[in-house]
Amino acid sequence: MFQTTSIGIDLGTANILVYTKNKGMIINEPSVVALDVNTNDVLAVGEEAKSMVGKTPGNIVVVRPLKDGVIADYDVTKSMLKHIMQKASKVIGGSIRKPNVVVCAPTGATSVERRTIEDAISSYGAKNVHLIEEPVAAAIGSDLPVAEPIANVILDIGGGTSEVAIISFGGVVSSQSVRVAGDQLDEDIMQFIRKRENVAIGYHTAEQIKKEIAYASINHPEQTFEARGRDLVSGLPKTIQLSSHEIHYAIQDSLNVILEALKETLENCPPELSGDIVDRGVMITGGGSFINGIEDWLSGEIDVPVHIAPAPLESVAIGTYRSLEMIKSISR
């Protein structure tokens, strides 16, 4: 049975999320693809492909076709979207025929990058493709009253980019986008351990360390984590003890870049809206909102309240879908 349906897609650097009205969140998969180098065939997508990272033979390569929130490899992204849409069809039941799709794009995306996203979605047969700026989608998905003439400040810390925006009357008043986010924090942790301990760890381990013992502020009860990696001198497996204070120093510079982007956006805010920000504060979405103590740290640095969205990982996807109802006012 064919049915026309409307779906919202959060095309993230780290994860792809698909949301529909009746079923809610139907897909939440890592933006990862496993390819056969010899034939260029797609072997696995999403969770299955991510589990292969660092464990494949020479003829299989695991890639992330989205970099910093935009498409870095068009053909692989197209294949990945095709798999995701097929999976979505099965979950919805029946085939999705000519869906109305809203997909998010980073605020700093060029017209070429936006066109690439539209083409990749259209190639699956979408009836209409609407692009919405990521912070606007995040704000809508976080239940902020974006259509009203009041300041809504959103900080979306994703995988590839962190975006800050002040939204009023359904549009972006002031915004900043920095290519420092969750992936960079993982990289910081890997580099720190490489330099400090002479041990190489993989992205999985770095991500686990970040989730367990990464703190935004140095003022926290110290915690430890046992990590396994490869000794760069002997080449043998090695287990090391890490403290949360060490990890704080490893990620501090990157967190300060995000903080500076937030400060700069607030400084560019029209005076009329500044009063709202003092009362209403800042809403954080994205995976970065799970960094321990990030609310209190940011609040202390900018002197306004900071809140975490009700569903921080899903806010953008929910917002893309909901924006279909308000697409006219937003595009205007």
Order of alpha helices (4+ residues) and beta strands (2+ residues): beta-beta-beta-beta-beta-beta-alpha-beta-beta-beta-alpha-beta-beta-alpha-beta-alpha-beta-beta-beta-alpha-beta-alpha-beta-beta-alpha-alpha-beta-alpha-beta-alpha-alpha
